């Protein structure tokens, strides 16, 4: 190539009738150009492996970035799916919470309606539990109190218990009586001297105590003494009180209505026809 270029310049020089000085200058320019070309070729040969290595590294980095972007897209899809699942679960929980709140409102209203019908020990326990509620109770707090009240009622309703309390007698004075409860629906009472006796049960206006001379004060006192382990265990027959047409009727005719035998030593009772 150099010779061809030199020949071309020489021909051009001959054609143009160049002077020796001009030919010498052109020769130096040609040599400088050849040296520059050689230097560029040497530099390229030296830089080519480095550049190719850089290209490989850039391509690898590009592939890695593409993999990261693909993984990020997949991860974002997973996040979106998880978020949608959590939102659906939240909606479901909120719906269940609303249903629970509505059911709890009905339960609380029902408990409030039966509270006056409860015996004094159970009613006092319910009032203490309600007093623990905050001014604006949460649903969980209301539910906890309602369950505690139901548990107290269930416990009282499955056993025999004895309480002592003052009671206003027909002449207006007060005497201490012992009350024998058979669950939460039936009770009898007797004064210490046996002068006053009767029964208690839920009525239209709430729990009601009634004096009844036909109820055996001796039988009630005997049942209480057995319960308190002051006498040996035995079956004691006490009248069962039924409500009919809004009025209380004492069952005294065993063949017609039946009577209740109490084993106060074991806390059990049964109706014998």
C-alpha positions in Angstrom: 0.0 0.0 0.0 2.9 2.4 0.9 4.6 1.6 -2.4 1.4 2.2 -4.3 0.9 5.5 -2.5 4.5 6.5 -3.1 4.2 5.5 -6.8 1.0 7.5 -7.0 2.7 10.5 -5.5 5.7 10.1 -7.8 3.4 9.9 -10.8 1.6 12.9 -9.6 4.8 14.7 -9.0 6.0 13.8 -12.5 2.7 14.9 -14.0 2.8 18.1 -12.2 6.5 18.7 -12.7 7.0 19.0 -8.9 10.3 20.3 -7.6 12.6 18.1 -5.5 11.8 20.0 -2.4 8.1 19.4 -2.9 8.7 15.7 -3.6 10.8 15.5 -0.4 8.0 17.1 1.6 5.4 14.8 0.2 7.6 11.8 1.0 7.9 12.9 4.7 4.1 13.4 4.9 3.6 9.9 3.5 6.1 8.4 6.0 4.4 10.2 8.9 1.0 8.9 7.7 2.4 5.4 7.5 3.8 5.6 11.1 0.5 7.0 12.4 -1.4 4.1 10.7 1.0 1.6 12.2 0.7 3.1 15.6 -3.1 3.0 15.3 -3.0 -0.6 14.3 -0.7 -1.4 17.2 -3.0 0.4 19.7 -6.0 -1.4 18.3 -4.3 -4.8 18.7 -3.4 -3.9 22.3 -6.8 -2.5 23.2 -8.9 -5.1 21.4 -8.8 -7.8 24.2 -9.6 -5.2 26.8 -12.5 -3.8 24.8 -13.9 -7.3 24.0 -13.6 -8.2 27.8 -15.5 -5.0 28.6 -18.2 -5.8 26.1 -18.6 -9.3 27.6 -18.9 -7.7 31.1 -21.5 -5.2 29.9 -23.5 -8.0 28.2 -23.3 -10.1 31.4 -24.4 -7.1 33.4 -27.2 -6.4 31.0 -28.4 -10.1 31.3 -28.2 -9.9 35.1 -30.2 -6.7 35.1 -32.8 -8.2 32.9 -33.0 -11.2 35.3 -33.4 -8.9 38.2 -36.2 -6.9 36.5 -38.0 -10.2 35.6 -37.7 -11.4 39.2 -38.8 -7.9 40.5 -41.9 -8.1 38.2 -42.7 -11.6 39.5 -42.1 -10.5 43.1 -44.4 -7.5 42.5 -47.1 -9.8 41.1 -46.7 -11.9 44.3 -47.0 -8.8 46.4 -50.1 -7.7 44.6 -51.7 -11.1 44.9 -50.9 -11.2 48.6 -52.2 -7.7 49.1 -55.5 -8.7 47.3 -55.8 -11.8 49.5 -55.2 -9.7 52.7 -57.8 -7.2 51.6 -60.3 -9.9 50.9 -59.5 -11.4 54.3 -60.0 -8.0 55.9 -63.3 -7.6 54.2 -64.4 -11.0 55.4 -63.3 -10.3 59.0 -65.1 -6.9 59.0 -68.3 -8.7 57.8 -67.9 -11.3 60.5 -67.2 -8.6 63.1 -70.4 -6.8 62.0 -72.4 -10.0 62.3 -70.9 -10.7 65.7 -71.8 -7.1 66.8 -75.4 -7.6 65.7 -75.7 -11.0 67.4 -74.1 -9.6 70.5 -76.6 -6.7 70.6 -79.4 -9.3 70.5 -77.7 -11.4 73.2 -77.1 -8.3 75.5 -80.8 -7.3 75.0 -81.9 -10.8 75.9 -79.7 -10.9 79.0 -81.0 -7.6 80.1 -84.6 -8.8 79.8 -84.1 -11.9 81.9 -81.8 -10.2 84.5 -84.8 -9.1 86.7 -86.1 -12.7 86.7 -82.9 -14.1 88.2 -82.4 -15.0 91.9 -80.6 -12.3 94.0 -77.2 -14.1 94.1 -77.0 -14.4 90.3 -78.4 -10.9 89.6 -75.9 -9.4 92.0 -73.1 -11.2 90.2 -74.4 -10.0 86.8 -74.5 -6.4 88.0 -70.9 -6.7 89.3 -69.7 -8.0 85.9 -71.6 -5.2 84.1 -70.0 -2.6 86.3 -66.6 -3.7 84.9 -67.6 -2.5 81.4 -66.0 0.7 80.2 -68.1 3.7 79.2 -67.8 2.8 75.5 -67.0 -0.9 75.6 -65.5 -2.8 72.6 -67.3 -5.8 71.1 -64.8 -8.2 72.7 -65.3 -6.6 76.1 -69.1 -6.9 75.8 -68.8 -10.5 74.6 -66.5 -11.4 77.6 -69.0 -10.0 80.1 -71.9 -11.7 78.4 -70.1 -15.1 78.4 -69.2 -14.6 82.1 -72.8 -13.9 82.9 -74.0 -17.0 81.0 -71.3 -19.1 82.7 -72.4 -17.8 86.2 -76.1 -18.6 85.4 -75.3 -22.1 84.1 -73.2 -22.9 87.1 -75.9 -21.6 89.5 -78.6 -23.4 87.6 -77.0 -26.9 87.9 -76.6 -27.0 91.7 -78.3 -26.5 95.0 -77.2 -23.5 97.1 -78.2 -21.8 100.3 -78.1 -18.0 101.0 -79.0 -16.0 104.1 -80.7 -12.6 103.7 -83.2 -10.3 105.4 -86.8 -10.4 104.2 -89.7 -8.1 104.9 -92.5 -10.1 106.5 -96.3 -9.4 106.2 -96.3 -7.2 109.3 -93.6 -4.9 107.8 -90.7 -6.0 110.0 -87.6 -7.7 108.7 -86.4 -11.1 109.7 -83.3 -13.1 108.6 -84.2 -16.1 106.5 -82.3 -18.9 104.8 -83.1 -19.4 101.2 -82.6 -22.8 99.5 -82.2 -22.5 95.8 -82.7 -25.4 93.4 -81.1 -24.0 90.3 -82.2 -20.5 89.2 -85.9 -21.2 88.8 -87.1 -22.5 92.2 -86.3 -21.6 95.8 -87.8 -22.0 99.3 -87.1 -19.9 102.4 -87.6 -20.3 106.2 -86.9 -18.2 109.2 -84.8 -19.4 112.0 -87.8 -20.0 114.3 -89.8 -21.5 111.5 -92.5 -18.8 111.9 -92.2 -17.8 108.2 -91.7 -19.9 105.2 -92.5 -19.8 101.5 -91.1 -20.1 98.1 -89.5 -17.9 95.4 -89.6 -18.0 91.6 -89.5 -15.8 88.6 -92.6 -13.8 88.1 -94.0 -11.2 85.7 -92.3 -8.3 87.5 -89.1 -10.3 88.3 -88.0 -12.7 91.0 -90.7 -12.9 93.6 -90.8 -14.3 97.2 -94.1 -15.5 98.5 -95.1 -16.4 102.0 -97.2 -19.6 102.1 -98.3 -21.3 105.3 -99.0 -24.5 103.4 -95.3 -24.9 102.7 -93.6 -27.0 105.4 -91.1 -24.8 107.3 -89.9 -28.0 108.9 -89.1 -29.7 105.6 -87.3 -26.6 104.3 -85.3 -26.3 107.5 -84.4 -30.0 107.4 -83.3 -29.7 103.7 -81.1 -26.7 104.6 -79.6 -28.6 107.6 -78.7 -31.5 105.4 -77.1 -29.2 102.9 -75.1 -27.6 105.7 -74.1 -31.1 106.9 -75.8 -30.6 110.2 -78.0 -33.7 109.6 -77.5 -37.0 107.9 -78.3 -37.1 104.2 -81.9 -37.9 103.4 -84.5 -37.2 100.7 -86.7 -34.2 101.7 -90.0 -33.6 99.9 -90.8 -30.0 99.1 -93.7 -28.6 97.0 -93.0 -27.6 93.4 -94.4 -24.2 92.4 -95.8 -23.8 88.9 -97.0 -20.7 87.1 -100.4 -21.0 85.4 -102.2 -18.1 83.7 -100.0 -15.6 85.5 -100.7 -17.0 89.0 -98.6 -19.2 91.2 -100.0 -22.5 92.4 -98.5 -24.6 95.1 -98.6 -28.3 94.3 -99.9 -30.0 97.3 -101.7 -32.9 95.7 -98.9 -35.3 94.8 -101.1 -37.7 92.8 -102.3 -34.9 90.6 -99.3 -32.5 90.3 -96.3 -34.2 91.8 -93.7 -33.2 94.3 -89.9 -32.6 94.3 -87.6 -34.8 96.3 -84.3 -33.2 97.1 -81.1 -34.9 98.1 -79.4 -31.9 99.5 -76.4 -33.9 100.5 -75.5 -34.5 96.9 -77.0 -31.3 95.5 -79.4 -33.2 93.2 -83.2 -33.1 92.7 -85.8 -35.1 90.8 -89.5 -34.9 90.2 -91.5 -38.0 91.1 -94.8 -38.3 89.3 
